[in-house]
Amino acid sequence: MLKTLAILRTAFLVFMLGYAAVIWFRSFGMVSACDLQLRRCAQISYSLSWAVGLAIVWIGLETLLGWWVSHRASRKAGKVAAAAPPLSPGRT
């Protein structure tokens, strides 16, 4: 499960870096008309806001999955410890 989360995290990071790079390179082209420049700026701002929102949602999802995995692991460890009898030095 942890390896799957690591692979998903890496794929998401590569996607976000590529997406941000495309937006960043798209912002270099200057236009002569002011209204076109404002429209382009608004579009880039919307795209970056979408990327930031997606990153925040991903961080929240990853945090919840991490808590769930750790809680499940501790619950399994508790069941194993409760099922095994304690070792006593005087008993055979």
N, C-alpha and C positions, 0 to 999 in steps of 0.2 A: 504494500500500500504506500509506503514512504517513497519507494523508487518511482511509482506511478506519479505521485505528487511532484517529485523532483523533475520528472520528464515534462509534465504539464506546466510547471513553473518556468522551465527553460524555454519551451515552445511559446508561452505567453510573452516572456521577456523578448524573444527574438521578434515576435509579431509587433509588440509595442515599439521597439526600437526602429523597425522598418517603417511603421506607420508614422512615427514622429519625424523620421528622416524625410519621408515623402512630403509631409506637410511643410517641413522646414525649407526644403529645396523649392517647393512651389511658391513660397513667399518671396523669393528673390526677384521675380519678374516684376518690374515697375510698369505701370500703365500711365498714359498721359492724362486721362480724364479723372477728375476727383471722385465722381460717383462710382466708377469702375474700381478705383482703388479702395474705397470704403466697402464696396460689396465683397471684394476679395479679402479684405481684412476681417470682415464679419464672418465669412465662410471659414477662414483659417481659425478664428477664435472659436467658432462652433465645433470644428473638428478637434481642436486641442481640448476643449471642455469635455467632449465625448470620450476622448482617450483618458483624461484624468478620472472621469466618472467610472469608466470601465476598470481602471487600475484600482480605484477605491473598492469597488464591488469585489474584485478578485482578491484583494487583501483580506476583506471581511470573510469571504468564502474559505480562503485558506486558513484563516484563524479558527473558524468554526470547525473545519475538518480536523485541524490539529488538536483542538480540545476534545473532539469526539474520539479520535484515535487514542489519545492518551487516557481518556476516561475508560474506554473499552479495554485497554491494556491493563490498567490498574484493577478493573473489575475481574478480568481473567486471573490476574495474579492473586487476588483475594480469594477466588474460588479454589485455586490450586492449594493455597496455604491452608484454607479451612478443611479441605478434603484429606490432606495428609496428617497423620497423627503426629503429635510432638515426640521427639526422640528423648527418651529418658535413659540415663546411664544405668539405673538399677534394674530395668525391665529387659526381659529377653524375648 
